Amino acid sequence: MKHFLFALHFCLPLSLFAQTPDSITVAKEVDSLIQVCLTFVKQRNIDQALQVIETAKDKAEAAFGKMSAAYANCVHNQGMIYITIGMFKNAEPFCIMTKDIREKVLGKEHPDYVLSLSYLATLHKELGEYDKAEPLALEVKEIRAKTPGIESREYAITVHLLGTVYYKLGQYEKSESCFLEAKNVFAKTPGKELPEYAINLTNLAALYNDWGKYEKVEGLYLEAKSIQEKFAGKESLEYASTLNNLALFYFKTGQYIKAKQFYIEANRLFAIVFGKEHEYYVYTLTNLASFYYEIGQYGKAELLFLEAGDIMEKISG
């Protein structure tokens, strides 16, 4: 499983949506609920997060109506929860709704509208709808090149997104150009020790791996691994994904001892992060099974394939 990552942006509470005393009270309640929701997301308690954001959304609608920045903020966070757990199709209607509301309420030049546009482009990319993703990302890039500018984190995120779209389209030279431009900006803002830079490194490494430029791959993955261990910890999706991708690289280049080590560790971490009844765990399980099959350890491979099959039967039928 090759795992592309991107930075998520949850909208923090908007204080004082309106000026009347009653509205201020409701706004504070919605603020508080959003904070609780974000806490649950950090704890990977997704069911609770969805319940809380639904309550916040109902309160915002009752007080301010659906055509309001407050309501859009709640809907945005609801979409981000689904993106966090990889349920992109579930996230799509919330992202579309957020974009439409913000376009009418805030206008196309407002940063929140541009953010909504960016996430809609990301969703289309994740759903394999690259023809829809590219023009949206290009529109965001054009806006962000002006404000906040080409040296900003926001601009780099957009160029990075374009890089992933071009990668999926097989346009490797365009993809490399975007990734390298984003990498140079990320290295300055916010810096080499933060998540966005590490995400860029892993995706650039994945590009070089598929492009056959193997001499450039390992160093990028190892640098990303070191950063992710610091900012996210070893029991995180980011760190586990990089281990999985390193395993794929080592296997592809015939470094089987290293490949086995990283396959096993990635599989263990995905079990911790997502549990053993999640498709991401199954992906790493089948990667490990495929590894054993390729090196002739058919007994081990069979057991893992059977385990993966049993899990997929439970979660997919």
C-alpha positions as CSV (number, residue, x, y, z in Angstrom):
1,M,0.0,0.0,0.0
2,K,1.4,3.3,-1.1
3,H,0.1,5.9,1.3
4,F,-0.1,9.6,0.2
5,L,-0.6,12.0,3.1
6,F,-1.7,15.6,3.3
7,A,-2.1,18.2,6.0
8,L,-5.5,18.6,7.6
9,H,-6.9,21.9,8.7
10,F,-9.7,21.9,11.2
11,C,-11.4,25.2,11.6
12,L,-11.1,26.5,15.2
13,P,-14.1,28.1,16.8
14,L,-15.2,31.5,15.5
15,S,-15.8,33.7,18.4
16,L,-18.7,36.1,18.5
17,F,-20.6,35.1,15.4
18,A,-23.2,37.8,16.1
19,Q,-23.6,40.7,18.4
20,T,-26.8,40.1,20.4
21,P,-26.4,38.7,23.9
22,D,-28.4,35.5,23.0
23,S,-26.3,35.0,19.9
24,I,-23.1,35.5,21.8
25,T,-24.2,32.8,24.3
26,V,-25.0,30.4,21.5
27,A,-21.8,31.2,19.7
28,K,-19.8,30.4,22.9
29,E,-21.7,27.1,23.2
30,V,-20.8,26.2,19.6
31,D,-17.2,27.2,20.2
32,S,-17.0,24.9,23.2
33,L,-18.6,22.0,21.3
34,I,-16.1,22.4,18.4
35,Q,-13.2,22.3,20.9
36,V,-14.6,19.1,22.4
37,C,-15.0,17.6,19.0
38,L,-11.4,18.4,18.1
39,T,-10.2,16.8,21.3
40,F,-12.1,13.6,20.4
41,V,-10.6,13.6,17.0
42,K,-7.1,13.8,18.5
43,Q,-8.0,10.9,20.7
44,R,-9.2,9.0,17.6
45,N,-12.7,8.8,19.3
46,I,-14.5,9.4,16.0
47,D,-18.0,8.3,17.0
48,Q,-18.0,10.9,19.9
49,A,-16.5,13.5,17.6
50,L,-19.3,13.1,15.1
51,Q,-22.0,13.2,17.8
52,V,-20.6,16.5,19.2
53,I,-20.1,18.2,15.9
54,E,-23.7,17.3,14.9
55,T,-24.9,19.0,18.1
56,A,-22.8,22.0,17.3
57,K,-24.2,22.1,13.8
58,D,-27.8,22.0,15.1
59,K,-27.2,24.9,17.5
60,A,-25.5,27.0,14.8
61,E,-28.4,26.4,12.4
62,A,-31.0,27.3,15.0
63,A,-29.3,30.5,16.0
64,F,-27.8,31.7,12.7
65,G,-29.3,29.7,9.9
66,K,-27.6,27.4,7.3
67,M,-26.3,30.4,5.3
68,S,-23.9,31.6,8.0
69,A,-20.2,31.4,8.6
70,A,-20.9,29.6,11.9
71,Y,-22.9,26.8,10.3
72,A,-20.3,26.5,7.6
73,N,-17.6,26.2,10.2
74,C,-19.4,23.2,11.8
75,V,-20.0,21.5,8.5
76,H,-16.3,22.0,7.5
77,N,-15.2,20.2,10.7
78,Q,-17.7,17.4,10.1
79,G,-16.1,16.8,6.7
80,M,-12.6,16.9,8.1
81,I,-13.5,14.2,10.6
82,Y,-14.4,11.9,7.7
83,I,-11.2,12.8,5.8
84,T,-9.2,12.0,9.0
85,I,-10.4,8.4,8.9
86,G,-10.2,8.1,5.1
87,M,-13.9,8.1,4.4
88,F,-13.6,10.5,1.5
89,K,-16.9,9.8,-0.1
90,N,-18.7,10.6,3.2
91,A,-16.7,13.8,3.4
92,E,-17.6,15.1,-0.1
93,P,-21.1,16.4,0.5
94,F,-19.9,18.3,3.6
95,C,-17.0,19.9,1.7
96,I,-19.3,20.9,-1.2
97,M,-21.8,22.4,1.2
98,T,-19.1,24.3,3.1
99,K,-17.7,25.7,-0.2
100,D,-21.2,26.8,-1.4
101,I,-22.1,28.5,1.8
102,R,-18.8,30.3,2.2
103,E,-18.9,31.5,-1.5
104,K,-22.2,33.2,-0.9
105,V,-21.6,34.4,2.7
106,L,-17.9,35.3,2.6
107,G,-17.0,35.7,-1.1
108,K,-14.4,34.0,-3.3
109,E,-11.4,36.0,-1.9
110,H,-12.0,35.0,1.7
111,P,-9.4,32.5,3.1
112,D,-12.1,30.2,4.4
113,Y,-13.6,29.9,0.9
114,V,-10.2,29.2,-0.6
115,L,-9.6,26.5,2.1
116,S,-12.9,24.9,1.2
117,L,-11.9,24.9,-2.5
118,S,-8.6,23.3,-1.6
119,Y,-10.2,20.4,0.4
120,L,-12.7,19.8,-2.4
121,A,-9.8,19.5,-4.8
122,T,-8.1,17.1,-2.4
123,L,-11.3,14.9,-2.1
124,H,-11.6,14.7,-5.9
125,K,-7.9,13.6,-6.0
126,E,-8.5,10.9,-3.3
127,L,-11.6,9.7,-5.1
128,G,-9.5,9.4,-8.4
129,E,-11.4,12.2,-10.0
130,Y,-8.2,13.9,-11.2
131,D,-10.0,15.9,-14.0
132,K,-12.0,17.6,-11.3
133,A,-9.1,18.0,-8.9
134,E,-6.6,19.7,-11.2
135,P,-8.7,22.9,-12.2
136,L,-9.7,23.4,-8.5
137,A,-6.1,23.1,-7.3
138,L,-4.9,25.5,-10.1
139,E,-7.6,28.0,-9.0
140,V,-6.5,27.8,-5.4
141,K,-2.8,28.1,-6.5
142,E,-3.6,31.3,-8.5
143,I,-5.4,32.9,-5.5
144,R,-2.8,31.9,-2.9
145,A,0.1,33.1,-5.1
146,K,-1.3,36.6,-4.6
147,T,-2.5,36.2,-1.0
148,P,-0.8,35.2,1.2
149,G,2.0,34.8,-1.4
150,I,4.4,32.3,-2.9
151,E,6.5,32.0,0.2
152,S,3.5,31.0,2.4
153,R,2.6,27.6,3.9
154,E,-0.8,27.8,2.2
155,Y,0.7,28.2,-1.2
156,A,3.1,25.3,-0.6
157,I,0.2,23.1,0.5
158,T,-1.6,23.9,-2.8
159,V,1.5,23.3,-5.0
160,H,2.0,20.0,-3.1
161,L,-1.6,19.0,-3.8
162,L,-1.0,19.7,-7.5
163,G,2.1,17.5,-7.3
164,T,0.0,14.6,-6.1
165,V,-2.6,15.1,-8.9
166,Y,0.1,15.1,-11.6
167,Y,1.7,12.0,-10.0
168,K,-1.6,10.2,-10.3
169,L,-2.0,11.3,-13.9
170,G,1.5,9.9,-14.6
171,Q,2.9,13.4,-15.4
172,Y,6.1,12.8,-13.3
173,E,8.1,15.8,-14.4
174,K,5.2,18.2,-13.5
175,S,4.8,16.3,-10.2
176,E,8.5,16.5,-9.4
177,S,8.5,20.3,-10.1
178,C,5.5,20.9,-7.8
179,F,6.9,18.7,-5.0
180,L,10.3,20.4,-5.1
181,E,8.8,23.9,-5.2
182,A,6.6,23.0,-2.2
183,K,9.6,21.4,-0.4
184,N,11.7,24.6,-0.7
185,V,8.9,26.7,0.8
186,F,8.1,24.2,3.6
187,A,11.8,24.1,4.5
188,K,11.6,27.8,5.3
189,T,8.0,28.0,6.5
190,P,7.1,26.4,8.8
191,G,10.5,24.6,8.9
192,K,12.1,21.2,8.5
193,E,10.9,19.8,11.8
194,L,7.2,20.1,11.2
195,P,4.6,17.7,9.6
196,E,4.1,19.4,6.3
197,Y,7.7,19.1,5.4
198,A,7.7,15.4,6.3
199,I,4.6,14.7,4.2
200,N,6.2,16.4,1.2
201,L,9.3,14.2,1.7
202,T,7.3,11.0,1.7
203,N,5.3,11.9,-1.4
204,L,8.4,13.0,-3.3
205,A,10.1,9.7,-2.3
206,A,7.0,7.7,-3.6
207,L,7.3,9.6,-6.9
208,Y,11.0,8.8,-7.3
209,N,10.3,5.1,-6.3
210,D,7.7,4.7,-9.1
211,W,9.8,6.7,-11.5
212,G,12.7,4.3,-11.0
213,K,15.0,7.0,-9.5
214,Y,15.9,4.7,-6.5
215,E,19.0,6.6,-5.5
216,K,16.8,9.5,-4.3
217,V,14.3,7.5,-2.4
218,E,15.8,6.1,0.8
219,G,17.2,9.3,2.1
220,L,13.8,11.1,1.8
221,Y,11.9,8.4,3.6
222,L,14.5,8.2,6.4
223,E,14.4,11.9,6.9
224,A,10.6,11.9,7.0
225,K,10.6,9.0,9.4
226,S,12.9,10.9,11.8
227,I,10.7,14.0,11.7
228,Q,7.4,12.0,12.1
229,E,8.9,10.1,15.1
230,K,9.4,13.4,16.8
231,F,6.2,15.3,16.0
232,A,3.6,12.4,15.8
233,G,5.3,9.6,17.7
234,K,5.8,6.0,16.6
235,E,2.2,5.0,17.2
236,S,0.8,7.3,14.5
237,L,-0.6,6.9,11.0
238,E,2.2,9.1,9.6
239,Y,5.0,7.1,11.0
240,A,3.4,3.8,10.3
241,S,2.8,4.8,6.6
242,T,6.4,5.8,6.1
243,L,7.6,2.4,7.5
244,N,5.2,0.7,5.1
245,N,6.6,2.7,2.2
246,L,10.1,2.0,3.2
247,A,9.3,-1.7,3.3
248,L,8.0,-1.5,-0.2
249,F,11.1,0.3,-1.4
250,Y,13.5,-2.2,0.2
251,F,11.6,-5.1,-1.2
252,K,11.6,-3.5,-4.7
253,T,15.3,-3.0,-4.5
254,G,16.0,-6.5,-3.2
255,Q,16.9,-5.5,0.4
256,Y,14.8,-8.3,1.9
257,I,16.1,-8.2,5.5
258,K,15.2,-4.5,5.8
259,A,11.9,-5.0,4.0
260,K,10.8,-7.7,6.4
261,Q,11.7,-5.6,9.4
262,F,9.7,-2.7,8.2
263,Y,6.7,-4.7,6.9
264,I,6.3,-6.4,10.4
265,E,6.6,-3.1,12.3
266,A,4.2,-1.3,10.0
267,N,1.7,-4.0,10.3
268,R,2.0,-3.9,14.1
269,L,1.5,-0.2,14.2
270,F,-1.5,-0.2,11.9
271,A,-3.1,-2.7,14.2
272,I,-2.6,-0.2,17.1
273,V,-3.6,2.9,15.2
274,F,-6.7,1.5,13.4
275,G,-7.4,-1.9,15.0
276,K,-7.4,-5.3,13.3
277,E,-10.8,-4.9,11.6
278,H,-9.8,-1.9,9.4
279,E,-8.9,-2.0,5.7
280,Y,-5.6,-0.2,6.3
281,Y,-4.5,-3.0,8.6
282,V,-5.5,-5.5,5.9
283,Y,-3.4,-3.7,3.4
284,T,-0.3,-4.0,5.5
285,L,-1.2,-7.6,6.3
286,T,-1.4,-8.5,2.6
287,N,1.8,-6.6,1.9
288,L,3.5,-8.8,4.5
289,A,1.9,-11.9,3.1
290,S,3.0,-11.0,-0.5
291,F,6.5,-10.5,0.8
292,Y,6.6,-14.0,2.4
293,Y,5.1,-15.5,-0.9
294,E,7.8,-13.8,-3.0
295,I,10.6,-15.2,-0.9
296,G,9.2,-18.7,-0.9
297,Q,7.8,-18.9,2.7
298,Y,4.4,-20.1,1.5
299,G,3.2,-21.3,4.8
300,K,3.5,-17.9,6.5
301,A,2.0,-16.2,3.4
302,E,-1.0,-18.5,3.4
303,L,-1.8,-17.8,7.1
304,L,-1.6,-14.1,6.6
305,F,-3.7,-14.1,3.4
306,L,-6.4,-16.2,5.1
307,E,-6.4,-13.8,8.0
308,A,-6.8,-10.8,5.6
309,G,-9.6,-12.6,3.9
310,D,-11.5,-13.3,7.1
311,I,-11.2,-9.6,8.1
312,M,-12.4,-8.3,4.7
313,E,-15.3,-10.7,4.9
314,K,-16.3,-9.1,8.2
315,I,-15.9,-5.5,7.2
316,S,-17.0,-5.8,3.5
317,G,-19.0,-8.9,3.2
